[in-house]
Amino acid sequence: MEQIHCADKHLGIVCPIANEEATIEAFVKDVLMVCEGFSLGGLSLFLIIDTVSTDNTLDIVRELAAAMEPVRCVWVPDNRSVAGAYKRGYHEAIQAGCDWILEIDAGFSHQPRDIVKFVELMAAGKDCVFGSRFARGGYFEKNHWKRWLVSKGGTLLVNGVLGTTLTDMTSGFECFTRQALQEILAAGIHSTGPFFQTEIRAHAHRFDYAEVPISYNAPSPTTRRGAVKESLWQLWRMFKAKRRDGRS
């Protein structure tokens, strides 16, 4: 891989984790190995963990943080939602002064090798780069057709209702400049479930953004009914807000 030069940039990688004792060490090492190909000014890997994790993941992460300088264990026992874990990670990276903030899921549902695609476009000057399972070259590594259908259908629905144009509005692999992420968070993230990823992508449409194809290894073939219900409610709320703002 050709060296990507961004020596004036501190890259912060945010990764909420839970019950990953079987894979977290290999995942962390793969992420750090990929980042060795970048000429960075700084690197921090924030591993966010709460009481949803009931195995030995926390102990492993603490050991990794003690042994590897870029790794930071962020223990948030009071967290109560998936969105809360991600937002805590964002704020940790912002407070650490990271110039670029990349979000990736653990457990190899997202592939560390794809980080290169994000950094290349960030180095070219993009404000945001979004991973897409449906862009040309992107794919699901497991044939979970129900999960594919929910994600694809959700993207088509959101784009039709909100007028957004990304090929994947429900993925969680993405990267931002610090300023762009701060403005997106300030716009308001209301969902406590996975729909918060859609809110982020909807708020990001006024920035200079790009999409990159990613491979996705679905951890589960289904999406919880409660998460779907909340997503539809939040989409309705955003649609009403869009109409209201459009009339003002």
HUCOR-V408603 format. One record per residue. N is the residue number from 0. PHI is phi as a letter, one per 40 degrees, with the letter a starting at -180 (* if undefined). D_CENTER is the distance of its C-alpha to the mean C-alpha in Angstrom with 1 decimal. Layout:
N/PHI/D_CENTER, N/PHI/D_CENTER
This chain:
0/*/23.7, 1/c/24.9, 2/c/23.9, 3/c/21.5, 4/c/23.0, 5/a/21.1, 6/c/23.2, 7/c/22.8, 8/b/19.1, 9/b/17.4, 10/c/13.9, 11/b/11.8, 12/b/9.2, 13/b/7.5, 14/a/7.7, 15/c/9.2, 16/b/12.1, 17/a/15.1, 18/f/18.2, 19/b/17.2, 20/d/20.5, 21/c/21.3, 22/b/18.5, 23/c/16.8, 24/c/19.4, 25/c/19.2, 26/c/15.4, 27/d/15.7, 28/c/18.7, 29/c/17.1, 30/c/14.2, 31/c/17.0, 32/c/19.3, 33/c/17.2, 34/c/16.9, 35/c/20.6, 36/c/20.9, 37/b/19.8, 38/c/22.4, 39/c/20.3, 40/c/21.8, 41/a/19.7, 42/a/16.8, 43/b/15.3, 44/b/13.1, 45/c/12.3, 46/b/12.6, 47/c/12.5, 48/a/15.1, 49/b/17.3, 50/c/20.3, 51/c/18.7, 52/c/19.0, 53/b/22.7, 54/c/23.3, 55/c/23.7, 56/d/20.0, 57/d/20.6, 58/c/23.7, 59/c/22.2, 60/c/19.4, 61/c/22.1, 62/c/24.2, 63/c/21.5, 64/c/21.0, 65/c/24.8, 66/c/25.2, 67/b/22.4, 68/d/22.3, 69/c/18.6, 70/c/17.4, 71/b/17.2, 72/c/17.5, 73/b/16.5, 74/c/18.5, 75/b/18.2, 76/c/20.8, 77/c/21.1, 78/c/17.6, 79/b/18.1, 80/a/15.0, 81/c/11.5, 82/c/10.5, 83/c/12.7, 84/c/11.1, 85/c/7.8, 86/c/10.2, 87/c/12.5, 88/c/10.2, 89/d/9.7, 90/c/13.5, 91/c/14.3, 92/c/13.0, 93/c/14.8, 94/c/17.8, 95/c/17.9, 96/g/18.4, 97/c/15.5, 98/c/15.9, 99/b/12.6, 100/b/9.3, 101/b/6.6, 102/b/3.4, 103/a/4.7, 104/c/6.6, 105/c/10.2, 106/g/13.4, 107/g/13.1, 108/c/11.5, 109/b/9.5, 110/c/12.1, 111/d/12.4, 112/c/14.9, 113/c/12.6, 114/d/11.4, 115/d/14.8, 116/c/14.2, 117/c/11.6, 118/c/14.0, 119/d/17.0, 120/c/16.1, 121/c/15.0, 122/c/18.4, 123/c/20.1, 124/h/19.3, 125/c/16.4, 126/c/14.8, 127/a/11.4, 128/b/10.4, 129/b/8.6, 130/c/8.7, 131/b/11.4, 132/c/13.2, 133/b/16.1, 134/c/16.8, 135/d/19.8, 136/g/19.1, 137/c/16.1, 138/a/16.9, 139/c/16.6, 140/c/18.2, 141/b/19.8, 142/c/21.9, 143/c/20.6, 144/c/22.1, 145/c/21.5, 146/c/17.7, 147/d/18.0, 148/c/20.3, 149/c/18.3, 150/c/15.2, 151/c/17.6, 152/c/19.8, 153/c/17.2, 154/c/16.2, 155/c/19.9, 156/c/20.7, 157/c/18.2, 158/c/19.3, 159/c/22.9, 160/c/22.7, 161/b/20.8, 162/g/21.8, 163/c/18.3, 164/b/18.3, 165/c/15.1, 166/c/15.7, 167/a/12.6, 168/b/11.7, 169/b/10.1, 170/c/7.3, 171/b/3.7, 172/b/3.9, 173/a/4.9, 174/a/7.3, 175/b/9.9, 176/c/13.3, 177/d/14.1, 178/c/16.4, 179/c/14.2, 180/c/11.6, 181/c/14.7, 182/c/16.2, 183/c/13.4, 184/c/13.4, 185/c/17.2, 186/c/17.4, 187/h/16.6, 188/b/14.0, 189/c/16.4, 190/c/14.8, 191/c/14.6, 192/b/13.3, 193/c/10.6, 194/c/12.0, 195/d/10.3, 196/c/7.5, 197/c/10.8, 198/d/12.2, 199/d/9.7, 200/c/10.4, 201/c/14.0, 202/c/14.4, 203/c/13.3, 204/c/16.1, 205/c/18.6, 206/c/17.0, 207/c/17.7, 208/b/14.8, 209/a/14.6, 210/b/13.2, 211/b/13.3, 212/c/14.1, 213/b/12.2, 214/b/13.9, 215/b/12.6, 216/b/14.6, 217/d/14.6, 218/c/15.3, 219/a/17.4, 220/c/19.4, 221/b/19.3, 222/b/17.5, 223/d/19.3, 224/d/21.8, 225/c/21.0, 226/c/17.4, 227/c/18.9, 228/c/21.5, 229/c/19.3, 230/c/17.2, 231/c/20.5, 232/c/21.8, 233/c/18.9, 234/c/19.3, 235/c/23.0, 236/c/22.5, 237/c/20.5, 238/c/23.2, 239/c/25.9, 240/c/24.4, 241/c/24.2, 242/c/27.8, 243/c/28.9, 244/c/27.5, 245/c/28.9, 246/c/32.4, 247/c/32.4
